[in-house]
Amino acid sequence: MQMIDVSKLATVQQCRNLMGNAKRLGREDVRRAALRRCVQLQAPTDTDPVVGGFGGMLVALEEVFLQRYGRALKANRTRAKAKAAGIMTVLTDWARGRGQGSGFEMLVEEGLGDYTGEYVVAVNPARFGADAVFATRSKLAANGVALPGPT
């Protein structure tokens, strides 16, 4: 079967339409590719890769919520903790295995492991403690999430 070039999708609605059609037709590969494109279109850009990565994680998680539950749900607990304690604290806590819900598993199951908070920590090692970076890299590897090679 032919793969659709999802990079040509220009709107979130186009992505969601394709996801629905792909699901109906049993094309999991197309559905996942459209989901990834949908997240890419919504992910915020920020000059700080940690802030941008955290924002991308929120977008990805909320899109997965929408696809799974059929209605828009916000990651309110995560947003509240980030507002109260700061993004760095939230990510460090997750890296150390504290205070995390099922978001990691949901994102990995959907093929969006590179949109997890753990991935943000793993690819920004200079910003986090060595223990946090080691823990996230181990967790990502154990769940089949590849890290980018050295540049």
DSSP file (Angstrom, degrees, kcal/mol; ACC not computed):
  #  RESIDUE AA STRUCTURE BP1 BP2  ACC     N-H-->O    O-->H-N    N-H-->O    O-->H-N    TCO  KAPPA ALPHA  PHI   PSI    X-CA   Y-CA   Z-CA
    1    1 A M              0   0    0      0, 0.0     2,-0.3     0, 0.0     0, 0.0   0.000 360.0 360.0 360.0 151.1    0.0    0.0    0.0
    2    2 A Q        -     0   0    0      1,-0.0     2,-0.4     0, 0.0     0, 0.0  -0.598 360.0-132.9 -82.7 136.4    1.0    3.5   -0.7
    3    3 A M        -     0   0    0     -2,-0.3     2,-0.3    26,-0.0    -1,-0.0  -0.718  20.7-126.1 -87.9 138.4    2.0    5.8    2.2
    4    4 A I        -     0   0    0     -2,-0.4     2,-1.3     1,-0.1     3,-0.1  -0.639  19.0-120.1 -83.7 139.6    0.5    9.2    2.2
    5    5 A D    >   -     0   0    0     -2,-0.3     3,-1.5     1,-0.2     4,-0.1  -0.669  31.6-178.0 -81.4  94.6    2.9   12.2    2.5
    6    6 A V  G >  S+     0   0    0     -2,-1.3     3,-1.7     1,-0.3    -1,-0.2   0.656  70.2  79.2 -71.7 -14.3    1.7   13.7    5.7
    7    7 A S  G 3  S+     0   0    0      1,-0.3    -1,-0.3    -3,-0.1    -2,-0.1   0.715  86.4  62.1 -65.4 -16.9    4.2   16.6    5.5
    8    8 A K  G <  S+     0   0    0     -3,-1.5     2,-0.4     2,-0.0    -1,-0.3   0.574  76.5 106.4 -83.9  -9.4    1.8   18.1    2.9
    9    9 A L    <   -     0   0    0     -3,-1.7     3,-0.0     1,-0.1    -3,-0.0  -0.582  47.6-177.3 -71.2 127.2   -1.0   18.4    5.6
   10   10 A A        +     0   0    0     -2,-0.4     2,-0.3     1,-0.0    -1,-0.1   0.596  55.6  46.1-105.9 -14.0   -1.2   22.1    6.4
   11   11 A T  S  > S-     0   0    0      1,-0.1     4,-1.8     0, 0.0     5,-0.1  -0.907  74.0-123.0-132.2 158.3   -3.8   22.2    9.2
   12   12 A V  H  > S+     0   0    0     -2,-0.3     4,-2.6     1,-0.2     5,-0.2   0.889 113.7  56.2 -62.0 -40.3   -4.7   20.3   12.3
   13   13 A Q  H  > S+     0   0    0      1,-0.2     4,-2.5     2,-0.2    -1,-0.2   0.886 104.3  52.1 -63.4 -39.0   -8.2   19.6   10.9
   14   14 A Q  H  > S+     0   0    0      2,-0.2     4,-2.3     1,-0.2    -1,-0.2   0.916 111.0  48.7 -61.2 -41.9   -6.6   17.9    7.9
   15   15 A C  H  X S+     0   0    0     -4,-1.8     4,-2.6     2,-0.2    -2,-0.2   0.928 111.7  48.2 -63.0 -45.4   -4.5   15.7   10.2
   16   16 A R  H  X S+     0   0    0     -4,-2.6     4,-2.3     2,-0.2    -2,-0.2   0.882 110.4  51.5 -65.6 -38.2   -7.5   14.8   12.3
   17   17 A N  H  X S+     0   0    0     -4,-2.5     4,-2.4     2,-0.2    -1,-0.2   0.931 111.7  47.1 -62.1 -44.9   -9.6   13.9    9.3
   18   18 A L  H  X S+     0   0    0     -4,-2.3     4,-3.0     1,-0.2     5,-0.2   0.898 109.9  53.4 -64.7 -40.1   -6.8   11.7    8.0
   19   19 A M  H  X S+     0   0    0     -4,-2.6     4,-2.4     2,-0.2    -1,-0.2   0.927 110.2  47.8 -59.5 -44.5   -6.4   10.1   11.4
   20   20 A G  H  X S+     0   0    0     -4,-2.3     4,-2.2     2,-0.2    -2,-0.2   0.922 114.4  45.2 -62.9 -44.9  -10.1    9.3   11.5
   21   21 A N  H  X S+     0   0    0     -4,-2.4     4,-1.9     2,-0.2    -2,-0.2   0.910 113.2  50.4 -65.3 -42.3  -10.1    7.8    8.0
   22   22 A A  H  <>S+     0   0    0     -4,-3.0     5,-3.0     1,-0.2     4,-0.5   0.898 110.5  49.6 -64.0 -40.4   -6.9    5.8    8.6
   23   23 A K  H ><5S+     0   0    0     -4,-2.4     3,-1.1    -5,-0.2    -1,-0.2   0.930 110.4  50.3 -63.2 -44.9   -8.4    4.4   11.8
   24   24 A R  H 3<5S+     0   0    0     -4,-2.2    -1,-0.2     1,-0.3    -2,-0.2   0.850 114.5  44.8 -61.0 -35.1  -11.6    3.4   10.0
   25   25 A L  T 3<5S-     0   0    0     -4,-1.9    -1,-0.3    -5,-0.1    -2,-0.2   0.406 114.8-114.3 -91.8   1.7   -9.5    1.7    7.2
   26   26 A G  T < 5 +     0   0    0     -3,-1.1     2,-1.2    -4,-0.5    -3,-0.2   0.754  67.5 143.3  74.1  23.6   -7.2    0.0    9.7
   27   27 A R     >< +     0   0    0     -5,-3.0     4,-2.4     1,-0.2     3,-0.2  -0.660  15.2 167.4 -98.5  78.4   -4.1    1.9    8.5
   28   28 A E  H  > S+     0   0    0     -2,-1.2     4,-2.6     1,-0.2     5,-0.2   0.842  74.3  58.0 -61.0 -35.5   -2.3    2.4   11.8
   29   29 A D  H  > S+     0   0    0      1,-0.2     4,-1.9     2,-0.2    -1,-0.2   0.910 110.1  42.7 -62.4 -42.2    0.8    3.5   10.0
   30   30 A V  H  > S+     0   0    0     -3,-0.2     4,-2.6     2,-0.2     5,-0.2   0.899 112.6  53.6 -70.8 -41.0   -1.0    6.4    8.4
   31   31 A R  H  X S+     0   0    0     -4,-2.4     4,-2.3     1,-0.2    -2,-0.2   0.927 111.3  45.5 -59.8 -45.0   -2.9    7.3   11.6
   32   32 A R  H  X S+     0   0    0     -4,-2.6     4,-2.5     2,-0.2    -1,-0.2   0.895 112.3  50.7 -66.8 -39.4    0.3    7.5   13.6
   33   33 A A  H  X S+     0   0    0     -4,-1.9     4,-2.2    -5,-0.2    -1,-0.2   0.907 112.2  47.4 -64.4 -40.3    2.0    9.6   10.9
   34   34 A A  H  X S+     0   0    0     -4,-2.6     4,-2.4     2,-0.2    -2,-0.2   0.868 110.4  52.9 -68.4 -36.2   -0.9   12.0   10.8
   35   35 A L  H  X S+     0   0    0     -4,-2.3     4,-2.3    -5,-0.2    -2,-0.2   0.932 109.3  48.7 -62.6 -45.9   -0.9   12.2   14.6
   36   36 A R  H  X S+     0   0    0     -4,-2.5     4,-2.5     1,-0.2    -2,-0.2   0.918 112.4  48.3 -60.5 -43.5    2.8   13.1   14.6
   37   37 A R  H  X S+     0   0    0     -4,-2.2     4,-2.3     1,-0.2    -1,-0.2   0.893 108.8  54.3 -64.6 -38.9    2.1   15.8   11.9
   38   38 A C  H  X S+     0   0    0     -4,-2.4     4,-1.2     1,-0.2    -1,-0.2   0.908 110.5  46.0 -60.4 -43.2   -0.8   17.1   13.9
   39   39 A V  H  X S+     0   0    0     -4,-2.3     4,-2.2     1,-0.2     3,-0.4   0.911 110.0  54.2 -66.7 -42.7    1.4   17.5   17.0
   40   40 A Q  H  < S+     0   0    0     -4,-2.5    -2,-0.2     1,-0.2    -1,-0.2   0.899 107.1  51.3 -58.0 -41.0    4.2   19.1   14.8
   41   41 A L  H  < S+     0   0    0     -4,-2.3    -1,-0.2     1,-0.2    -2,-0.2   0.809 117.9  37.9 -67.1 -29.3    1.7   21.7   13.6
   42   42 A Q  H  < S+     0   0    0     -4,-1.2    -2,-0.2    -3,-0.4    -1,-0.2   0.671  87.5 111.2 -96.2 -19.2    0.6   22.6   17.1
   43   43 A A     <  -     0   0    0     -4,-2.2    13,-0.1    -5,-0.1     2,-0.1  -0.306  68.9-121.1 -63.9 134.9    3.9   22.4   19.0
   44   44 A P        -     0   0    0      0, 0.0     2,-0.4     0, 0.0    12,-0.2  -0.372  17.5-133.8 -72.6 153.4    5.1   25.8   20.2
   45   45 A T        +     0   0    0     -2,-0.1     2,-0.3    10,-0.1     3,-0.0  -0.895  30.3 168.1-105.7 140.5    8.5   27.1   19.1
   46   46 A D        -     0   0    0     -2,-0.4     6,-0.1     1,-0.1     7,-0.1  -0.993  42.9-129.5-149.1 145.1   10.8   28.5   21.7
   47   47 A T  S    S+     0   0    0     -2,-0.3    -1,-0.1     1,-0.1     3,-0.1   0.775  98.9  73.6 -67.4 -24.2   14.4   29.5   21.7
   48   48 A D  S  > S-     0   0    0      1,-0.1     4,-2.7    -3,-0.0     5,-0.2  -0.826  75.4-154.2 -89.9 114.9   14.9   27.5   24.9
   49   49 A P  H  > S+     0   0    0      0, 0.0     4,-2.2     0, 0.0    -1,-0.1   0.779  92.8  54.4 -63.8 -25.7   14.7   23.8   23.8
   50   50 A V  H  > S+     0   0    0      2,-0.2     4,-2.3     3,-0.2     5,-0.2   0.936 111.7  43.0 -71.7 -46.0   13.5   22.7   27.3
   51   51 A V  H  > S+     0   0    0      2,-0.2     4,-2.4     1,-0.2     5,-0.2   0.930 117.4  46.9 -64.3 -45.6   10.6   25.1   27.3
   52   52 A G  H  X S+     0   0    0     -4,-2.7     4,-2.4     1,-0.2    -2,-0.2   0.900 112.8  49.5 -62.9 -41.3    9.8   24.2   23.6
   53   53 A G  H  X S+     0   0    0     -4,-2.2     4,-2.1    -5,-0.2    -1,-0.2   0.886 110.4  50.0 -65.4 -39.3   10.1   20.5   24.4
   54   54 A F  H  X S+     0   0    0     -4,-2.3     4,-2.1     2,-0.2    -2,-0.2   0.919 111.5  48.9 -64.8 -43.3    7.8   20.8   27.4
   55   55 A G  H  X S+     0   0    0     -4,-2.4     4,-2.2     1,-0.2    -2,-0.2   0.894 110.4  51.0 -62.7 -40.2    5.2   22.7   25.3
   56   56 A G  H  X S+     0   0    0     -4,-2.4     4,-2.7     1,-0.2    -1,-0.2   0.874 107.5  53.7 -63.6 -37.6    5.5   20.0   22.6
   57   57 A M  H  X S+     0   0    0     -4,-2.1     4,-2.7     2,-0.2     5,-0.2   0.915 108.5  49.2 -62.9 -43.3    4.9   17.4   25.2
   58   58 A L  H  X S+     0   0    0     -4,-2.1     4,-2.5     2,-0.2     5,-0.2   0.929 112.3  47.9 -61.9 -45.0    1.7   19.1   26.4
   59   59 A V  H  X S+     0   0    0     -4,-2.2     4,-2.2     2,-0.2    -2,-0.2   0.935 113.4  47.9 -60.4 -47.0    0.4   19.4   22.9
   60   60 A A  H  X S+     0   0    0     -4,-2.7     4,-2.3     1,-0.2    -2,-0.2   0.925 112.9  47.9 -61.4 -45.6    1.2   15.8   22.1
   61   61 A L  H  X S+     0   0    0     -4,-2.7     4,-2.5     1,-0.2    -1,-0.2   0.917 112.4  48.1 -63.3 -43.9   -0.4   14.5   25.3
   62   62 A E  H  X S+     0   0    0     -4,-2.5     4,-2.0     2,-0.2    11,-0.5   0.840 111.0  51.1 -68.6 -32.0   -3.6   16.6   24.8
   63   63 A E  H  X S+     0   0    0     -4,-2.2     4,-2.3    -5,-0.2    -1,-0.2   0.889 109.9  49.9 -69.7 -38.8   -3.9   15.4   21.2
   64   64 A V  H  X S+     0   0    0     -4,-2.3     4,-2.7     2,-0.2     5,-0.3   0.909 108.8  52.9 -64.7 -41.3   -3.5   11.8   22.4
   65   65 A F  H  X S+     0   0    0     -4,-2.5     4,-3.0     1,-0.2     6,-0.5   0.938 109.5  49.4 -56.0 -47.0   -6.3   12.5   25.0
   66   66 A L  H  X S+     0   0    0     -4,-2.0     4,-1.7     1,-0.2    -2,-0.2   0.916 113.3  45.7 -60.2 -44.9   -8.5   13.8   22.2
   67   67 A Q  H  < S+     0   0    0     -4,-2.3    -1,-0.2     1,-0.2    -2,-0.2   0.883 119.2  40.8 -67.7 -38.4   -7.9   10.8   20.0
   68   68 A R  H  < S+     0   0    0     -4,-2.7    -2,-0.2    -5,-0.2    -1,-0.2   0.894 127.4  28.3 -77.7 -40.6   -8.4    8.3   22.8
   69   69 A Y  H  < S-     0   0    0     -4,-3.0    -3,-0.2    -5,-0.3    -2,-0.2   0.504  97.2-125.6-105.4  -6.3  -11.3    9.8   24.6
   70   70 A G  S  < S+     0   0    0     -4,-1.7     2,-0.3    -5,-0.4    -4,-0.2   0.614  81.2  75.8  74.4  11.6  -13.1   11.6   21.8
   71   71 A R  S    S-     0   0    0     -6,-0.5     2,-0.4    -5,-0.1    -2,-0.3  -0.991  90.1 -92.1-151.1 155.6  -13.1   15.0   23.5
   72   72 A A        +     0   0    0     -2,-0.3     2,-0.4    -3,-0.1    -9,-0.1  -0.533  44.8 176.7 -72.8 122.7  -10.6   17.7   24.3
   73   73 A L        -     0   0    0    -11,-0.5     2,-0.3    -2,-0.4    -7,-0.2  -0.986  19.2-140.5-125.6 137.9   -9.0   17.3   27.7
   74   74 A K        -     0   0    0     -2,-0.4     2,-1.9    -9,-0.1     3,-0.2  -0.695  21.3-121.3 -95.2 150.0   -6.2   19.5   29.1
   75   75 A A     >  +     0   0    0     -2,-0.3     4,-2.5     1,-0.2     5,-0.2  -0.494  49.8 163.0 -83.6  66.2   -3.3   18.2   31.0
   76   76 A N  H  >  +     0   0    0     -2,-1.9     4,-2.7     1,-0.2    -1,-0.2   0.848  65.3  51.7 -62.2 -39.9   -4.4   20.4   33.9
   77   77 A R  H  > S+     0   0    0     -3,-0.2     4,-2.4     2,-0.2    -1,-0.2   0.921 112.8  46.1 -64.8 -41.8   -2.4   18.8   36.7
   78   78 A T  H  > S+     0   0    0      2,-0.2     4,-2.5     1,-0.2    -2,-0.2   0.924 113.5  48.8 -65.6 -44.1    0.8   19.0   34.7
   79   79 A R  H  X S+     0   0    0     -4,-2.5     4,-2.1     1,-0.2    -2,-0.2   0.912 112.3  49.0 -61.6 -42.5    0.1   22.6   33.7
   80   80 A A  H  X S+     0   0    0     -4,-2.7     4,-2.4     2,-0.2     5,-0.2   0.910 112.0  47.7 -65.5 -42.6   -0.6   23.5   37.4
   81   81 A K  H  X>S+     0   0    0     -4,-2.4     4,-3.4     1,-0.2     5,-0.8   0.910 111.7  50.6 -65.6 -40.6    2.5   21.9   38.7
   82   82 A A  H  X5S+     0   0    0     -4,-2.5     4,-1.1     1,-0.2    -1,-0.2   0.889 112.3  47.5 -63.6 -38.3    4.6   23.6   36.0
   83   83 A K  H  <5S+     0   0    0     -4,-2.1    -2,-0.2    -5,-0.2    -1,-0.2   0.902 119.8  38.4 -68.4 -40.6    3.1   26.9   36.9
   84   84 A A  H  <5S+     0   0    0     -4,-2.4    -2,-0.2    -5,-0.2    -3,-0.2   0.914 134.7  17.3 -77.7 -44.6    3.6   26.4   40.7
   85   85 A A  H  <5S-     0   0    0     -4,-3.4     4,-0.3    -5,-0.2    -3,-0.2   0.671 108.8-108.5-106.1 -20.9    7.0   24.7   40.7
   86   86 A G     X< -     0   0    0     -4,-1.1     4,-2.0    -5,-0.8     5,-0.2  -0.016  26.4 -88.9 102.5 149.8    8.5   25.4   37.3
   87   87 A I  H  > S+     0   0    0      1,-0.2     4,-2.7     2,-0.2     5,-0.3   0.893 123.3  55.4 -60.7 -43.1    9.1   23.3   34.2
   88   88 A M  H  > S+     0   0    0      1,-0.2     4,-2.4     2,-0.2    -1,-0.2   0.894 108.6  48.2 -60.9 -40.1   12.6   22.3   35.3
   89   89 A T  H  > S+     0   0    0     -4,-0.3     4,-2.7     2,-0.2    -1,-0.2   0.918 111.4  49.9 -66.4 -43.8   11.3   20.9   38.6
   90   90 A V  H  X S+     0   0    0     -4,-2.0     4,-2.4     1,-0.2    -2,-0.2   0.950 114.0  44.7 -59.3 -49.7    8.5   19.0   36.8
   91   91 A L  H  X S+     0   0    0     -4,-2.7     4,-2.4     1,-0.2    -2,-0.2   0.893 113.6  49.8 -64.6 -40.2   10.9   17.4   34.4
   92   92 A T  H  X S+     0   0    0     -4,-2.4     4,-1.7    -5,-0.3    -1,-0.2   0.908 110.3  50.8 -65.5 -41.7   13.5   16.6   37.0
   93   93 A D  H  <>S+     0   0    0     -4,-2.7     5,-3.1     1,-0.2    -2,-0.2   0.929 111.5  47.7 -60.9 -45.1   10.8   15.0   39.2
   94   94 A W  H ><5S+     0   0    0     -4,-2.4     3,-1.8     1,-0.2    -2,-0.2   0.916 108.4  55.0 -62.0 -42.1    9.6   12.9   36.3
   95   95 A A  H 3<5S+     0   0    0     -4,-2.4    -1,-0.2     1,-0.3    -2,-0.2   0.856 109.5  47.4 -59.4 -34.5   13.2   11.9   35.5
   96   96 A R  T 3<5S-     0   0    0     -4,-1.7    -1,-0.3    -5,-0.1    -2,-0.2   0.349 122.9-106.8 -90.3   6.3   13.6   10.6   39.0
   97   97 A G  T < 5S+     0   0    0     -3,-1.8     2,-0.4     1,-0.2    -3,-0.2   0.742  75.1 132.0  80.4  24.6   10.3    8.7   38.9
   98   98 A R      < -     0   0    0     -5,-3.1    -1,-0.2     1,-0.2    -2,-0.1  -0.903  66.1  -3.3-114.1 138.2    8.2   11.0   41.1
   99   99 A G  S    S+     0   0    0     -2,-0.4     2,-0.4     1,-0.2    -1,-0.2   0.754  84.2 143.2  66.8  29.8    4.8   12.4   40.4
  100  100 A Q        -     0   0    0     -3,-0.2    -1,-0.2    -7,-0.1     2,-0.0  -0.859  31.1-161.3-108.7 139.1    4.2   11.1   37.0
  101  101 A G        -     0   0    0     -2,-0.4     3,-0.4     1,-0.0     4,-0.2   0.145  49.3 -70.1 -89.8-149.3    0.9    9.9   35.6
  102  102 A S  S  > S+     0   0    0      1,-0.2     4,-2.3     2,-0.1     5,-0.2   0.338  99.8 103.3 -92.2   6.5    0.2    7.7   32.6
  103  103 A G  H  > S+     0   0    0      1,-0.2     4,-2.6     2,-0.2     5,-0.2   0.877  76.6  54.8 -58.5 -41.4    1.2   10.3   30.0
  104  104 A F  H  > S+     0   0    0     -3,-0.4     4,-2.5     1,-0.2    -1,-0.2   0.952 110.7  44.9 -57.7 -51.4    4.6    8.7   29.3
  105  105 A E  H  > S+     0   0    0     -4,-0.2     4,-2.7     1,-0.2    -1,-0.2   0.901 112.7  51.7 -61.5 -41.6    3.1    5.3   28.5
  106  106 A M  H  X S+     0   0    0     -4,-2.3     4,-1.4     1,-0.2    -1,-0.2   0.926 111.6  46.2 -62.5 -44.6    0.4    6.9   26.3
  107  107 A L  H  <>S+     0   0    0     -4,-2.6     5,-3.2     2,-0.2     6,-0.2   0.912 113.4  48.5 -66.3 -42.0    2.9    8.9   24.3
  108  108 A V  H ><5S+     0   0    0     -4,-2.5     3,-1.8    -5,-0.2     5,-0.3   0.920 108.7  54.0 -64.1 -43.1    5.2    5.9   23.8
  109  109 A E  H 3<5S+     0   0    0     -4,-2.7    -1,-0.2     1,-0.3    -2,-0.2   0.833 108.6  50.4 -58.8 -32.3    2.3    3.7   22.8
  110  110 A E  T 3<5S-     0   0    0     -4,-1.4    -1,-0.3    -5,-0.2    -2,-0.2   0.357 121.8-106.9 -88.5   5.7    1.4    6.2   20.1
  111  111 A G  T < 5S+     0   0    0     -3,-1.8     3,-0.2    -4,-0.1    -3,-0.2   0.722  89.8 116.6  77.8  20.7    4.9    6.4   18.8
  112  112 A L    > < +     0   0    0     -5,-3.2     3,-2.2    -6,-0.2    -4,-0.2  -0.172  20.3 132.5-113.7  38.0    5.6    9.8   20.3
  113  113 A G  G >   +     0   0    0     -5,-0.3     3,-1.3     1,-0.3     6,-0.3   0.775  69.1  63.1 -60.1 -26.3    8.3    8.9   22.7
  114  114 A D  G 3  S+     0   0    0      1,-0.3    -1,-0.3    -3,-0.2    -2,-0.1   0.433  97.6  58.6 -80.1   2.8   10.3   11.9   21.4
  115  115 A Y  G <  S+     0   0    0     -3,-2.2    -1,-0.3   -11,-0.1   -54,-0.2   0.167  83.9 109.6-110.5  14.9    7.6   14.1   22.8
  116  116 A T  S <> S-     0   0    0     -3,-1.3     4,-1.5     1,-0.1     3,-0.1  -0.522  78.5-120.4 -87.2 158.8    7.9   12.9   26.4
  117  117 A G  H  > S+     0   0    0      1,-0.2     4,-1.9     2,-0.2     5,-0.1   0.856 114.8  59.1 -62.3 -34.8    9.2   15.0   29.2
  118  118 A E  H  > S+     0   0    0      1,-0.2     4,-2.6     2,-0.2    -1,-0.2   0.880 102.2  52.8 -62.2 -38.1   11.9   12.3   29.7
  119  119 A Y  H  > S+     0   0    0     -6,-0.3     4,-2.2     2,-0.2    -1,-0.2   0.901 104.9  55.2 -64.6 -40.1   13.1   12.8   26.2
  120  120 A V  H  < S+     0   0    0     -4,-1.5     4,-0.5     1,-0.2    -1,-0.2   0.919 111.4  44.7 -58.1 -44.0   13.4   16.6   26.8
  121  121 A V  H >< S+     0   0    0     -4,-1.9     3,-1.1     1,-0.2    -2,-0.2   0.936 112.0  52.2 -64.7 -46.6   15.7   15.8   29.8
  122  122 A A  H 3< S+     0   0    0     -4,-2.6    -2,-0.2     1,-0.3    -1,-0.2   0.831 111.9  44.3 -62.8 -34.3   17.7   13.2   27.9
  123  123 A V  T 3< S+     0   0    0     -4,-2.2    -1,-0.3     1,-0.2    -2,-0.2   0.451 113.2  52.0 -93.1   0.6   18.5   15.5   24.9
  124  124 A N    X   +     0   0    0     -3,-1.1     3,-1.8    -4,-0.5     4,-0.4  -0.435  64.4 155.4-126.8  57.8   19.4   18.5   27.1
  125  125 A P  G >   +     0   0    0      0, 0.0     3,-0.9     0, 0.0     8,-0.1   0.761  66.7  62.8 -62.9 -26.6   21.9   16.9   29.5
  126  126 A A  G 3  S+     0   0    0      1,-0.2     4,-0.1    -3,-0.1    -2,-0.0   0.691 101.9  53.2 -70.8 -15.9   23.7   20.2   30.4
  127  127 A R  G <  S+     0   0    0     -3,-1.8     2,-0.3    -6,-0.2    -1,-0.2   0.539 108.5  50.0 -95.9  -8.5   20.4   21.5   31.9
  128  128 A F  S <  S-     0   0    0     -3,-0.9   -40,-0.0    -4,-0.4     2,-0.0  -0.857  91.8 -87.4-130.9 161.7   19.8   18.6   34.3
  129  129 A G     >  -     0   0    0     -2,-0.3     4,-2.3     1,-0.1     3,-0.2  -0.304  38.5-115.8 -65.7 152.4   21.6   16.6   36.9
  130  130 A A  H  > S+     0   0    0      1,-0.2     4,-2.6     2,-0.2     5,-0.2   0.857 115.5  54.9 -58.9 -37.1   23.6   13.6   35.8
  131  131 A D  H  > S+     0   0    0      2,-0.2     4,-2.3     1,-0.2    -1,-0.2   0.897 108.8  47.7 -64.6 -39.8   21.3   11.2   37.8
  132  132 A A  H  > S+     0   0    0     -3,-0.2     4,-2.3     2,-0.2    -2,-0.2   0.914 113.1  47.7 -66.8 -43.1   18.2   12.6   36.0
  133  133 A V  H  X S+     0   0    0     -4,-2.3     4,-2.5     2,-0.2     5,-0.2   0.929 113.0  48.1 -64.6 -45.5   19.7   12.3   32.6
  134  134 A F  H  X S+     0   0    0     -4,-2.6     4,-2.3     1,-0.2    -2,-0.2   0.925 112.1  49.8 -60.6 -45.4   20.9    8.7   33.3
  135  135 A A  H  X S+     0   0    0     -4,-2.3     4,-2.3    -5,-0.2    -1,-0.2   0.906 112.8  46.0 -62.2 -42.8   17.5    7.7   34.6
  136  136 A T  H  X S+     0   0    0     -4,-2.3     4,-2.9     2,-0.2     5,-0.2   0.909 111.4  51.0 -69.8 -39.8   15.6    9.1   31.6
  137  137 A R  H  X S+     0   0    0     -4,-2.5     4,-2.4     1,-0.2    -1,-0.2   0.907 112.2  47.7 -63.2 -39.7   18.0    7.6   29.1
  138  138 A S  H  X S+     0   0    0     -4,-2.3     4,-2.4    -5,-0.2    -2,-0.2   0.924 113.1  47.7 -64.7 -44.5   17.6    4.2   30.7
  139  139 A K  H  X S+     0   0    0     -4,-2.3     4,-1.1     2,-0.2    -2,-0.2   0.912 113.0  48.1 -64.1 -43.2   13.8    4.6   30.8
  140  140 A L  H ><>S+     0   0    0     -4,-2.9     5,-2.9     1,-0.2     3,-0.5   0.928 112.5  48.4 -63.7 -45.0   13.6    5.7   27.2
  141  141 A A  H ><5S+     0   0    0     -4,-2.4     3,-1.6     1,-0.2    -2,-0.2   0.904 108.5  54.1 -61.7 -41.6   15.9    2.8   26.1
  142  142 A A  H 3<5S+     0   0    0     -4,-2.4    -1,-0.2     1,-0.3    -2,-0.2   0.747 111.3  46.7 -64.4 -23.0   13.8    0.3   28.0
  143  143 A N  T <<5S-     0   0    0     -4,-1.1    -1,-0.3    -3,-0.5    -2,-0.2   0.229 120.0-107.1-104.5  12.7   10.7    1.5   26.2
  144  144 A G  T < 5 +     0   0    0     -3,-1.6     2,-0.7     1,-0.2    -3,-0.2   0.711  68.6 145.7  74.7  21.8   12.3    1.5   22.7
  145  145 A V      < -     0   0    0     -5,-2.9    -1,-0.2    -6,-0.2     2,-0.2  -0.838  40.0-143.5 -95.8 116.6   12.6    5.2   22.3
  146  146 A A        -     0   0    0     -2,-0.7     3,-0.0    -3,-0.1    -5,-0.0  -0.539   6.5-143.9 -80.4 141.6   15.8    6.1   20.3
  147  147 A L        -     0   0    0     -2,-0.2   -33,-0.0     1,-0.1    -1,-0.0  -0.732  31.0 -95.6 -98.0 152.7   17.8    9.1   21.2
  148  148 A P        -     0   0    0      0, 0.0     3,-0.1     0, 0.0    -1,-0.1  -0.364  45.3-110.4 -65.1 149.1   19.5   11.2   18.5
  149  149 A G        -     0   0    0      1,-0.2     2,-0.0     2,-0.0    -3,-0.0  -0.219  46.7 -73.4 -72.7 168.7   23.1   10.3   17.9
  150  150 A P              0   0    0      0, 0.0    -1,-0.2     0, 0.0     0, 0.0  -0.335 360.0 360.0 -63.9 144.0   26.0   12.6   18.8
  151  151 A T              0   0    0     -3,-0.1    -2,-0.0    -2,-0.0     0, 0.0   0.417 360.0 360.0-107.5 360.0   26.4   15.6   16.6
